[in-house]
Amino acid sequence: MDFVLWIIAVILVIAGIVTIFRGSILWGIVLIVVGLLVGPAGVSIFT
């Protein structure tokens, strides 16, 4: 389960960075924060 959450978190953070570079700063920050919350190294919202 931790591995799946880690993969989801990485995808969300990368998507957030790409979104910021495309010009939508607010949406990119939201994706990065959600990715950090989901990740097992951060504050996981699922445990």
CORRA-V651825 format. One record per residue. N is the residue number from 1. RES is the residue in one letter. PSI is psi as a letter, one per 20 degrees, with the letter a starting at -180 (* if undefined). OMEGA is omega in degrees with one decimal (NA if undefined). D_FIRST is the distance of its C-alpha to the first C-alpha in Angstrom with 2 decimals. Layout:
# CORRA-V651825
n	res	psi	omega	d_first
N	RES	PSI	OMEGA	D_FIRST
N	RES	PSI	OMEGA	D_FIRST
This chain:
# CORRA-V651825
n	res	psi	omega	d_first
1	M	h	179.3	0.00
2	D	h	-179.2	3.80
3	F	g	179.5	5.39
4	V	g	178.3	5.21
5	L	h	178.9	6.32
6	W	g	178.8	8.59
7	I	g	179.1	10.02
8	I	g	-179.9	10.76
9	A	g	179.6	12.32
10	V	g	179.7	14.35
11	I	g	-179.4	15.60
12	L	g	-179.5	16.65
13	V	g	178.3	18.44
14	I	g	177.5	20.18
15	A	h	177.5	21.21
16	G	g	179.0	22.55
17	I	g	178.8	24.57
18	V	g	180.0	25.97
19	T	h	177.5	26.89
20	I	g	179.9	28.72
21	F	h	178.8	30.67
22	R	i	173.9	31.62
23	G	i	-179.5	33.25
24	S	n	-171.7	31.08
25	I	g	-176.6	30.37
26	L	g	-179.7	29.26
27	W	h	177.7	26.66
28	G	g	178.1	25.36
29	I	g	178.2	25.08
30	V	g	179.7	23.22
31	L	g	179.8	20.61
32	I	g	179.7	20.28
33	V	g	178.3	20.02
34	V	g	177.3	17.33
35	G	h	178.1	15.36
36	L	h	177.7	15.94
37	L	h	-177.3	14.96
38	V	h	-174.0	11.57
39	G	q	179.9	10.73
40	P	h	178.3	9.21
41	A	h	179.0	12.73
42	G	b	177.5	14.44
43	V	o	-176.2	14.72
44	S	p	-179.7	11.52
45	I	i	-178.0	12.91
46	F	i	-179.3	10.10
47	T	*	NA	10.54
